[in-house]
Amino acid sequence: MLSIAYLNFGGYFQNPVRPSGAVDFKVATIAKLGASRGVPSSQTIRNKTGAAYRAVIEAWQALGNKKKKAIKAQTTPSGEYDWVDEVSNKTHHYLILDLISKVRKLRAENKRFASIKKLEIDYRADTEDTPESRLPRLLNHEIDALKDAISEESLKVKGWTKTDRGSIKDHTGKIIFRNGFVDGIEKLLSLDIGP
């Protein structure tokens, strides 16, 4: 009579996966890997008296094939994508299946968006999106410094003058601040960005 250790081949069938990732039910491999666990030699399994051992191996192999087919059915698309099975390169095969999965996901998402019949867009101005809300708040002394930079009195003390184009020149006509300087400060001061 066969013992439980022999029927289970020393636990070999709990994990018959080789380091390469393939499942191996060859008699020689089972005997070699299970030798330290009480598995009979390959010759014993092949002998006339090893019919019971071969029956156990075949049963486990059938179970493994059934699981393999179930997993393949879950991951392999059917119908229009049957050609994918003909791709021999494993990397390409995986990449194609991955792309098919992504396409299916995107198609489902498109169907979901296409089912939206009425799209409401709010055109109201949001207070958080106004340019004033994105500008930093100025302190009182900063506002006073900007006002003083372009005031007639302050410019007169330094011997500077404003031009029509918003620049500031010294008494010799040399430009101190470029065109638009005065206008830019006036625009900044016109915004409500104080404390």
C-alpha positions as CSV (number, residue, x, y, z in Angstrom):
1,M,0.0,0.0,0.0
2,L,1.2,3.5,-0.8
3,S,2.0,5.8,2.0
4,I,0.8,9.4,2.1
5,A,4.3,10.6,1.6
6,Y,4.6,8.6,-1.6
7,L,1.1,9.7,-2.8
8,N,2.0,13.3,-2.3
9,F,5.6,12.7,-3.5
10,G,7.0,14.4,-0.5
11,G,5.0,17.6,-1.0
12,Y,6.4,18.0,-4.6
13,F,2.9,18.7,-6.0
14,Q,2.2,21.5,-3.7
15,N,4.8,23.5,-5.7
16,P,5.8,21.7,-8.9
17,V,7.1,24.9,-10.4
18,R,10.7,25.0,-11.6
19,P,12.9,28.0,-11.1
20,S,12.2,29.0,-14.7
21,G,8.5,29.3,-13.8
22,A,7.3,26.3,-15.8
23,V,5.3,23.5,-14.2
24,D,7.2,20.2,-14.6
25,F,5.5,16.7,-14.2
26,K,8.3,14.7,-15.7
27,V,9.1,11.5,-13.8
28,A,12.9,12.3,-13.7
29,T,12.3,15.8,-12.4
30,I,9.9,14.6,-9.7
31,A,12.3,11.9,-8.5
32,K,15.3,14.2,-8.5
33,L,13.6,17.1,-6.6
34,G,11.7,14.8,-4.2
35,A,14.6,12.4,-3.4
36,S,15.3,14.2,-0.1
37,R,11.5,14.0,0.8
38,G,11.0,10.2,0.4
39,V,10.0,10.2,-3.3
40,P,10.8,7.0,-5.0
41,S,13.5,6.9,-7.8
42,S,12.5,7.5,-11.4
43,Q,13.2,3.8,-12.2
44,T,10.8,2.7,-9.4
45,I,8.1,5.0,-10.8
46,R,8.6,3.7,-14.4
47,N,8.6,0.0,-13.4
48,K,5.5,-2.2,-13.6
49,T,4.9,-1.8,-9.9
50,G,5.0,2.0,-10.2
51,A,1.6,2.2,-11.9
52,A,0.1,3.8,-8.8
53,Y,2.8,6.5,-8.7
54,R,2.2,7.3,-12.4
55,A,-1.6,7.5,-11.8
56,V,-0.9,10.1,-9.0
57,I,1.4,12.0,-11.3
58,E,-1.2,12.0,-14.1
59,A,-3.9,13.1,-11.8
60,W,-1.9,16.1,-10.6
61,Q,-0.9,16.9,-14.2
62,A,-4.6,16.9,-15.2
63,L,-5.4,19.2,-12.3
64,G,-2.6,21.5,-13.3
65,N,-3.7,21.6,-16.9
66,K,-7.3,22.4,-15.8
67,K,-6.0,25.3,-13.6
68,K,-3.8,26.5,-16.5
69,K,-6.7,26.5,-18.9
70,A,-8.9,28.4,-16.4
71,I,-6.3,31.0,-15.9
72,K,-5.7,31.3,-19.6
73,A,-9.5,31.7,-20.2
74,Q,-9.5,34.6,-17.7
75,T,-6.6,36.5,-19.2
76,T,-6.9,35.7,-22.9
77,P,-9.5,37.6,-24.8
78,S,-11.7,35.6,-27.1
79,G,-13.1,36.1,-30.6
80,E,-11.5,38.9,-32.5
81,Y,-8.2,38.5,-30.6
82,D,-7.6,34.8,-31.1
83,W,-4.6,35.7,-33.3
84,V,-2.7,36.8,-30.2
85,D,-2.2,33.1,-29.3
86,E,-0.2,32.7,-32.5
87,V,2.5,35.2,-31.3
88,S,5.4,33.0,-30.2
89,N,7.5,35.7,-28.4
90,K,6.3,35.6,-24.8
91,T,7.2,39.3,-24.3
92,H,5.2,40.4,-27.3
93,H,2.3,38.2,-26.3
94,Y,2.2,39.8,-22.9
95,L,2.5,43.3,-24.3
96,I,-0.3,42.7,-26.8
97,L,-2.6,41.4,-24.1
98,D,-1.8,44.4,-21.9
99,L,-2.6,46.8,-24.8
100,I,-5.9,44.9,-25.4
101,S,-6.8,45.3,-21.7
102,K,-6.0,49.0,-21.8
103,V,-8.1,49.5,-25.0
104,R,-11.1,47.7,-23.4
105,K,-10.8,49.9,-20.3
106,L,-10.7,53.0,-22.4
107,R,-13.6,51.9,-24.5
108,A,-15.7,51.3,-21.3
109,E,-14.7,54.7,-20.1
110,N,-15.8,56.3,-23.4
111,K,-19.1,54.5,-23.2
112,R,-19.6,55.9,-19.7
113,F,-18.9,59.5,-20.9
114,A,-21.0,59.0,-24.0
115,S,-24.0,58.2,-21.8
116,I,-23.9,61.7,-20.4
117,K,-26.6,63.5,-22.3
118,K,-26.5,66.9,-20.7
119,L,-23.3,68.6,-19.7
120,E,-23.6,71.7,-17.5
121,I,-20.8,74.2,-17.5
122,D,-20.8,77.0,-14.9
123,Y,-19.5,80.2,-16.5
124,R,-19.8,82.3,-13.3
125,A,-16.6,84.0,-12.3
126,D,-15.1,82.3,-9.3
127,T,-13.7,84.6,-6.7
128,E,-10.6,82.4,-6.3
129,D,-9.7,82.6,-9.9
130,T,-9.6,86.4,-10.2
131,P,-6.1,87.9,-10.8
132,E,-6.5,89.9,-7.6
133,S,-6.7,86.8,-5.5
134,R,-3.5,85.4,-7.0
135,L,-1.5,88.6,-6.3
136,P,0.3,88.8,-3.0
137,R,-1.1,91.1,-0.3
138,L,1.0,94.2,0.2
139,L,1.8,95.7,3.6
140,N,1.1,99.4,4.3
141,H,4.8,100.4,4.2
142,E,5.2,98.6,0.9
143,I,2.3,100.5,-0.7
144,D,3.8,103.8,0.7
145,A,7.2,102.9,-0.8
146,L,5.7,102.4,-4.2
147,K,3.7,105.6,-4.0
148,D,6.8,107.5,-3.0
149,A,8.8,106.0,-5.8
150,I,6.7,107.8,-8.4
151,S,5.5,110.9,-6.4
152,E,6.4,114.3,-7.9
153,E,8.0,115.5,-4.6
154,S,10.3,112.5,-4.3
155,L,11.4,112.7,-7.9
156,K,12.0,116.5,-7.7
157,V,14.3,116.0,-4.6
158,K,16.4,113.6,-6.7
159,G,16.3,115.7,-9.8
160,W,14.3,113.2,-11.7
161,T,11.3,113.6,-14.0
162,K,8.5,111.4,-15.4
163,T,8.1,111.1,-19.2
164,D,4.9,110.7,-21.3
165,R,5.8,107.0,-21.7
166,G,6.1,106.2,-18.0
167,S,9.9,106.2,-17.7
168,I,11.9,108.2,-15.2
169,K,14.9,110.3,-16.3
170,D,17.6,112.2,-14.4
171,H,18.5,115.9,-14.9
172,T,20.9,114.9,-17.7
173,G,18.2,113.0,-19.7
174,K,19.6,109.6,-18.8
175,I,16.9,107.0,-18.3
176,I,16.8,105.7,-14.8
177,F,13.7,103.5,-15.2
178,R,12.4,102.2,-18.5
179,N,9.2,103.1,-20.3
180,G,6.2,101.7,-18.4
181,F,7.7,101.8,-15.0
182,V,5.4,104.6,-13.6
183,D,2.4,103.1,-15.4
184,G,3.1,99.7,-13.9
185,I,3.3,101.0,-10.4
186,E,0.1,103.0,-10.9
187,K,-1.7,100.0,-12.1
188,L,-0.4,98.0,-9.1
189,L,-1.5,100.6,-6.7
190,S,-5.0,100.8,-8.3
191,L,-5.6,97.1,-7.4
192,D,-7.0,96.4,-4.0
193,I,-4.1,94.3,-2.7
194,G,-3.5,96.1,0.5
195,P,-4.0,94.7,4.0
